[in-house]
Amino acid sequence: MRPDGKGGWLVKRDGSVITLGNAPVLGSAVGRVSTATDIVATPSGNGYWITGERGEVFAFGDAWYSGDMAGKRLPKTIQGLVPDDDGVGYWLMGEDGGIFAFDAPFKGSAGAVVHKPMVSFTGNPAGDGYAMTTSDGIVYAFGPAHVGDTSQAPTRPTIQAMAPTPTGNGYYMLSVDGGLWTFGDAVFRGTMAGQRIPDSVVTLEVTPTNNGYWLFAGDGSVYPFGDAPALAVQS
C-alpha cells in the first residue's frame, strides 16, 4: 500500500500487477520473473519492488536497484524484500530464514533455528530493521519489538502473512483460514473467516492510522475493515 492509504498494488505469480485506488501504473515483471513472491511499495509510494523465488529483484517507479540473488545457488526460495530506511539498500529473506543484505546493514537471521518455512517478511515502520514469521506463527524480530506470537496458542494456526502497525509496536498475523491474530498495539476489526467468498484471503495491509486494514484474496478481491477505504481495481 501507498503511505496515504488510498492505493497500492498486488502482484500475481506470473509477475503481472493489479493496481488499486490512486496508485500509478508503473509496469510488471511478466516474462522476466520466475515466480513472483512479493511486491513492496517504496517509502514515497511512487514505486515498488517485485521479488521472484529465484532471488530476482525488479524495481519500478522510484524504487532503487541495489542487487539481487538471481543466478546464484540458493538453499531455499526468496520470499520477500524489506527496504532499508536510509533509502539506499534492502534485505531479501529466504524461506529458510536466511537474510541477504544489499547496501543495508545485516541485523541477523533465523537461518540456523527455523524449523518451519518462513512465509512473511516485514520492515519496522519505526526505524531500521525487520521481522519475519514461520508458517506455524513463530516471530523473529531484528529491530522491531517482539510483542508475541502464536507459539503458546492452544491450537496452533497456520500463518500465511504478517503486517506491522504504523508505530512498529505491534503486528497482525493472518492465518490460512482467514483468521486474524493481533499483538502489541494491533487492533482487531474483523475478518473474512467463515464467510463465503470466491477465493481465500492471502495477505493484509494496515491503514496509516492503525484503525483498520485490508484483507486481499487470491482473486484480487479487497475487503476493507475499520477506517480502510474501499479500493477500486484500475481498468
C-alpha positions in Angstrom: 0.0 0.0 0.0 1.0 3.6 -0.5 1.6 5.7 2.6 -1.6 7.7 2.1 -3.7 4.5 2.4 -5.6 5.3 -0.8 -3.9 3.0 -3.3 -1.5 0.2 -3.8 -0.5 -2.8 -5.8 -1.0 -6.6 -5.9 1.3 -8.9 -7.8 0.3 -12.2 -9.4 2.6 -15.2 -9.5 3.4 -14.5 -13.2 4.6 -11.0 -12.3 1.6 -9.1 -13.6 0.4 -6.2 -11.3 -3.1 -5.2 -10.2 -3.2 -1.5 -9.5 -5.6 -0.3 -6.8 -7.1 3.1 -5.9 -4.9 6.2 -6.7 -1.7 4.2 -7.3 0.1 4.9 -10.6 0.5 2.2 -13.2 4.3 1.5 -13.3 4.8 -1.8 -15.1 5.1 -5.5 -14.4 7.6 -8.3 -14.4 5.7 -10.6 -16.7 8.2 -12.7 -18.8 11.1 -11.8 -16.6 10.3 -13.2 -13.1 10.4 -17.0 -12.3 7.5 -16.9 -9.8 6.7 -13.6 -8.1 6.7 -13.8 -4.3 6.3 -10.3 -3.1 5.6 -6.7 -4.1 6.7 -3.9 -1.8 6.0 -0.2 -2.1 8.7 2.4 -1.7 8.5 4.8 1.3 7.2 7.5 -1.0 4.5 5.3 -2.5 5.7 6.2 -6.0 7.3 2.9 -6.8 7.7 -0.7 -5.9 9.9 -3.8 -6.0 8.8 -7.2 -7.2 10.8 -10.2 -6.0 11.0 -13.7 -7.5 11.5 -17.0 -5.8 14.9 -17.4 -7.6 16.2 -14.2 -6.0 15.3 -11.7 -8.7 14.5 -8.1 -7.8 12.8 -5.7 -10.3 12.4 -2.0 -9.5 9.7 0.3 -10.8 9.0 4.0 -10.4 11.3 5.5 -7.8 12.4 2.1 -6.4 16.1 1.7 -6.5 18.1 -1.4 -7.5 20.9 -2.5 -5.2 21.4 -6.0 -6.5 19.8 -9.4 -6.1 20.4 -13.2 -5.9 19.4 -14.1 -9.4 21.8 -16.6 -10.9 23.2 -17.7 -7.6 22.6 -21.0 -5.9 20.1 -20.7 -3.1 19.2 -23.2 -0.4 15.6 -22.1 -0.4 13.4 -19.7 -2.4 13.3 -16.0 -1.7 10.1 -14.9 0.0 10.2 -11.1 0.2 12.0 -7.8 0.4 12.3 -5.0 3.0 13.8 -1.6 2.1 16.4 -0.1 4.5 15.2 3.2 5.9 18.1 5.1 4.6 16.7 4.9 1.0 19.8 3.1 -0.4 19.5 -0.6 0.2 17.3 -3.5 1.2 17.2 -7.0 2.5 15.9 -10.2 1.0 14.6 -13.1 3.0 14.8 -16.8 2.1 12.2 -19.4 3.0 14.7 -20.8 5.5 15.0 -17.5 7.3 18.3 -16.5 5.7 18.9 -12.8 5.1 20.7 -11.3 2.2 21.7 -7.6 2.7 22.2 -5.2 -0.3 23.6 -1.8 0.7 21.9 -2.4 4.1 23.4 -3.5 7.5 23.0 -7.1 8.4 20.7 -7.3 11.5 20.5 -11.0 12.0 18.8 -14.0 10.5 16.9 -17.1 11.6 18.5 -19.4 9.2 20.1 -21.6 11.9 17.0 -22.0 14.0 14.0 -22.2 11.7 12.0 -25.5 11.9 9.2 -24.4 9.6 9.2 -22.3 6.4 9.3 -18.5 6.6 6.2 -17.2 5.0 6.2 -13.4 5.6 8.9 -10.7 5.9 8.1 -7.1 7.0 10.0 -3.9 7.8 9.9 -1.9 11.0 7.9 1.3 10.4 9.6 3.0 13.5 13.1 2.6 12.1 15.7 0.2 10.8 15.2 -3.5 11.0 12.8 -6.3 10.0 10.7 -9.1 11.4 9.7 -12.5 9.9 7.3 -15.3 10.8 7.1 -19.0 10.2 4.1 -20.9 8.9 3.4 -22.0 12.5 3.4 -18.4 13.8 6.8 -18.0 15.5 8.1 -14.5 15.0 11.7 -13.5 14.8 12.3 -9.7 15.2 15.5 -7.9 14.4 15.0 -4.2 15.2 11.2 -4.2 15.9 9.9 -5.2 19.3 8.9 -8.8 19.7 5.4 -8.5 21.2 4.2 -12.1 20.9 3.4 -14.8 18.5 1.1 -17.9 18.3 3.6 -20.3 19.8 1.5 -20.5 23.0 -1.9 -20.8 21.3 -3.8 -23.9 22.4 -4.4 -24.7 18.7 -1.6 -23.5 16.5 -2.8 -21.7 13.4 -1.1 -21.9 10.0 0.1 -18.4 9.3 0.5 -17.0 5.8 1.2 -13.3 6.3 2.0 -10.6 8.8 1.9 -6.8 8.8 3.3 -4.3 11.3 1.3 -1.5 12.9 2.4 2.1 11.9 4.2 2.6 15.2 6.3 -0.6 14.9 5.0 -1.7 18.3 2.7 -4.4 17.1 1.7 -6.6 14.2 -1.1 -8.6 12.7 -0.8 -12.2 11.6 -3.2 -13.8 9.1 -3.9 -17.5 9.1 -4.8 -19.6 6.1 -8.5 -19.9 7.3 -8.8 -16.1 7.2 -8.5 -15.6 10.9 -6.5 -12.7 12.3 -4.2 -12.6 15.3 -3.2 -9.2 16.9 -0.1 -8.4 19.0 1.1 -5.2 20.7 -0.9 -2.2 19.6 -2.6 -4.0 16.7 -6.5 -3.7 16.9 -8.9 -6.4 15.8 -11.5 -5.1 13.4 -13.0 -8.3 11.9 -12.0 -10.9 9.3 -13.5 -12.9 6.4 -13.1 -16.2 8.3 -16.2 -18.3 7.9 -17.7 -16.2 5.2 -18.4 -17.5 1.7 -16.2 -15.6 -0.7 -15.0 -16.6 -4.2 -11.3 -17.1 -3.2 -9.5 -17.3 0.1 -7.7 -14.4 1.7 -3.9 -14.5 1.3 -2.5 -11.3 2.7 -3.2 -8.0 4.5 -2.1 -4.4 4.9 -2.7 -1.9 7.7 -4.1 1.7 7.3 -1.8 4.6 8.3 -3.9 5.3 11.4 -3.9 1.7 12.6 -7.7 1.9 12.9 -8.3 -0.5 10.1 -6.8 -2.9 7.5 -7.4 -4.5 4.1 -7.6 -8.2 3.5 -6.7 -9.3 0.0 -7.9 -12.5 -1.6 -6.2 -14.7 -4.2 -8.5 -13.5 -7.0 -7.6 -9.8 -6.3 -10.7 -9.0 -4.2 -10.1 -6.4 -1.5 -12.0 -6.5 1.8 -11.7 -3.3 4.0 -12.2 -3.2 7.8 -12.3 -0.3 10.2 -11.3 3.0 8.5 -9.8 1.3 5.5 -11.5 2.8 2.3 -12.8 0.6 -0.4 -10.2 0.3 -3.2 -11.3 0.0 -6.8 -9.2 -2.0 -9.3 -8.0 0.2 -12.1 -9.1 -1.0 -15.5 
